[in-house]
Amino acid sequence: MDPQQNPSDPAAVVLARVPDGVPTPADFRVVRLPRSPLVDGQVRIAVRSLSLDPYQRSTLGGRHLGDAPVGPGDVPPGRSVGEVVESRFPGLAVGQHVLAETGWRAETVVDGAAATPVSVPAGVPLSAALGALGMPGLTAYAGHVRQLRPVAGETVVIGSATGGVGAVAGQLARLAGARTVGIVGSEEKAKLADGPLGYDAVVRRGPDLADELAAACPDGIHAYLHLGDQETLDVVMERLAIGARVSLCGLMDQYNGSAPTRLRAGAVMAARAEVVGMVVFDHADLSSEHVEHVGALLASGELVTVEDHYSGIEQAPTAFARLMGGQNVGKVVVDIES
């Protein structure tokens, strides 16, 4: 931090330079920003848990589905669970926990109407509002009910099987009676997928993926949630069963600057496959249904939430670099002490 900054001001993370490829911690800088004044209709939020998500990478020096580009000196976007510490909005009281767009900050001021009270089932951590019960969970739920549509006996393959979206989608498919196959990138993730997440089979990204996938999916792939790279997509597309459904949900390598992702048109045609793009904002009408359904599964223990926690806002750059490098294990959350 700049020694000239006031140490009593809240900490934040700003972009130091636009990343070239996979972000590194050096692409960011921890600073102290002056505390904003509060006016009528606003609340001051102390961030308790900050969500880090792959979409944030495409805002760094660029634009993501309408999000403003983030340039050097700007605070990256981010959603948080926070506590109201000062309020001039009649609908929110001091001490209340809310969900809000805060950016990578320890504290911020937002319009009260833009902050949503957080409610999770008993025994479920508040941070689940950023993962299984938040945007990643809604992405998984919408993909499950509207795009993958698995039925008992089918084989469903989930890319990035232990991430914030993939972990929920895989469990939902298993609970629907499908046979689930998870694609992972490390032995640590393989153990998680094979254990708590309950995948029927787990395969590793890399040169042996085609052989491993053929062994794990002898009847072909009936539904595939794509969250990975071009090489993985190419291998999966050649294993599709007739009438397969493919949800293009995440393009991790493209976020990091790789060439645009391409589809094997011949494989789509041969399988008579349905390929659909997933943009979570198109499925906001499922929000209440998603929270009710997934919340009940979390409360009963039928679905588990997997979170990769880091402590302190100063850890956000490292956490994000690990996320975009595929080193995270679960939904990435940065906890900020009260």
N, C-alpha and C positions, 0 to 999 in steps of 0.2 A: 504493500500500500504506500501511497505518497505520504511522506512524513508531514507534509503541510496540511493534510486533510484533518478535519476535526475528529478525534477518536471517539467522540460521543455520538457521531452521526451513524445511522445504520449502514451496514456493509451491503455491497451488491457486487455482481460480476458483470463486466462489460467485455465486449469483443475487442481484442487488441489488434487483430489482423484477420482478414478473411482466410479460413483454412484452405490449404491445398491438399485435396484428398481427405483422408481420415483426420479429424481434428486432433490436436495435441493440447495438453494443458497450457502450453506457451501461447496458444492462440487467444487466450483470455487473460483478464487482469482483474484482481479483486480491488475494489475502491470503496470509499465512503462517500455517500451522496447526502446532501443536506436534507434534513427532514422536511417534508412538504407540509404546508399549513392545511388545516381542515376547515371546510366550509359546509354550509347547510346541505344536507343530502348525501354527505360522504361519511365513510368510516375509515379508521386507521387499522390496518391489519398487521399483526406480528405473525410472520410466516412460521409455521411449525413443521410442515413437510412440503418440499418442492418436487414436482414431477419432472423428470427428464425423459424425453421421447424422441424417437428418430426423426419425426417431421421437423423438429427444430433445426436440424442440420441444413435443410433446404432454405431456411430463412437467412442463413449467414451469408451475406453478400448477394442474396437472391430473393425470390418471392415464393411463398407456399400458399396456394389456394386463397389468395387475397390478403395474406399476412404481409405487413410492411417489410421491406428488406431491412436486414440488420447490418449496419456498417460499423467500422471501428469507433469505439466510444459509446456505442448503443448497448442497452441491456437486452439480452435475448429474451424472447417470450417464454412463458411457462405458467402452468396452472399449479396452484397450491391449496393445501388446507391450512388455514390460519385462524388465529384468535382475534376477535375484535377487542382492541385495547382502548379505543376512543370512538365515540359514535355521535354523529349529528344527523342520523337517519332513524326515524321513529320505528322502523321495522326490525332493527338489529340492536341488541343490547351488548354492553361490554361483557366480555367473558364467553360470548357465543362463538362457536366454531363454524367457519364458513368455507366455501369453495370459491375461489376467485382467480382471475388472471392477474398475476402479480409480477411476472418476470422473475429473473434470478436475483431476488432481493431478500433481505432479512425482514424488511418492513416496507410497507407502501400504503398509499391512500387510494381508494377506489370509490366510485359511486356506489351507494348502498344498494341500489337496484341491480347492480351487476354482481353482487355477492349472494351466493345461495347457501342457506343453512345446511350443515352437514348432519346427516342421520344415517347411522349404520346399525345393523343388528347387534344385539348383545354378544359380547365376546369377539367381535370383529374389530380390528384396529381402524382408527380414523383414516389412516393412509390408504385403506382399500378404496376410498372415494376417488383416489387418483389412479387406481389400477383396475381390479376386477369389477368394481362398481362405478368406475369412471369411464373416460373416453376409450382406453384400451379394451375394457370389458364390453362396452357398447359396440365397438368395432367387431369384436369376436362374436357377440350375440347376434348382431345384424348379419354378419357373414354366415353364421350357422343357420339361422332361420330363413334367410332370403336367398342366399347364394349357394351354399354347400348342400343344404337340405338333406343331410344323411339319414338313412333308414337302417334298421337292424340288418346286420349281415354284410353291409357294404364296407369297403376299405377307404378310410379317410387319411390323407397325408397332410401333416402340418409342418410348414417351414418355420424355422426359428421356434422350435417346439416348446422352449422353456421361457420365452420372452413374455412381456406383458399381455400381448394379444394372443400369441400362440398357445400359452399355457391354459388360458380360459377356453379357447376354441377346441383344443384337444380334449379337455374334460367334458365339454358339452357334447361333443361327438360320441365319446365313450358312453356317457349317460343315455344317449339316444339309441344305444345298442350297436353302434358301428365298431368296426375293428380299427384301431387308431395306430398310425405309424408316425413317429416323430423324427424330424431331421434336426440334428444338432451339430455343433462345431467343436466340441471338446468332450473329454472323458467325464469331467465334472458335470456337464450338462446332461450327458448320457445317463449318469446315475440318478439325477433328479427326474428325468423323463421316465426312466424305468421304474423309479420308486414312487415318491409321493404323487406324481402326476398320472401314474397308472397307464402309460402307453403300452399297447400290446407288443410293439416292436420299436426299436430305435436304430436309426442308421446315421452314419457320419458323413458330413460333407467331405468332398475330396475325390481323389482318383478312383476310389473303390465304390463310389456311391451307386453307380449303375448296377453293379453286381449285387450290392447289399439290398438295393431297392427291389430288384427282380426277385431275390429270395424272400423278402418281407412281404411282397405283394404279388403272389403267384396268379391271382385272378385279375390283376390290373388295379388301377387306381380309379375309384368312383368319384372322389371329390378331393380337391387340393387347394389349400390356403397358401398362396405364395407370399413369403415375407423375406426372400433371400436374394440370391445373385443369379446372373445369367446362366452360369454353368449348371446350377441346380435346376433351374427352370427347364433347360434343354433336356436334362435327364428325365425329369418327371413327365414332361409332355410325351415322351416316347413310350411311357408305361400306362397311358390313360386307357380306361375301359370304355366300351361303347356307351355313349350318353353321359360321359363324365362332366362334372361341373368344376370350373376353375375360378377362384376368386383372386384377382390381382390386388393384393392388400398393401404390400410394402416393397420398396425397391431400394434396399439398403446400399447396394453397391453404387447405384445411380445417385443417391443422395451424396455420396462421397466423391462424385465427379467422374464415375465410369461412363462409358458410352451408353446411349439410350438402349433400354431393354428391348429385345426383339422376340417375337413369337414364332414358333415353327408352324407355319400355316398348314403344311401337309399333315402334321400330327393332329392338329385341331380337326381338320377335315376327316381324317381316317377314323377318329373317335366320335365324329359327330358331336363334338364337345361344345359346351356352353361356357364361354369365357366372359367374365364380368369384372369391371373395375369397382373397387370398393373405396368410397369416400364417405367417411362416417357421418359427415354433416347431412347427408341425404337421408339419414335414418333416425333423425331426432324424434320422430313420432314413436319410436320404440323405447325411448328413455325410461318411462315409468315401468313398462313391462319388463325391461331388462333388469332394473334395480330390484323389482319385486321377485323375479324368478331367480336371479343369481344370488341375491341377498338371502333368500330362503335356503339355497344350496350351501352357501357359506355357513349359515347359522347351524345347519344340520351336520356339517362336516362332509357332505357328499362332494363338495368342491373345495379345493384348497387354494389359497392365494400365496404366491411366491414373490417375495420382494427382496431386492438387493439394496440395502441401506448404507448410506454414507453419512457421516456426522459433521455438520458445519458447512456454511455457505461457501467457505474457501475450498471445499472438496468438490464443488460442482464441476469445475473444469476437468478434474481427473475422472470423475464419475461419467461425464459425457464422453470423454475420449475413450474410455473403456466400453461404453455402450456402443458407440459408432465403430469401434474396432471388433465388436462381437465378443467382448470379454465379460459382459454382464451375465449374471445368473438370476433371471427373474426381472420383475418390474423395477426400474431404477428410481429410488427416492432419496432425496437429500434432506436429512432431519436437521432442524435448526433449533437450538436450545432456547427455552423461554428465559 
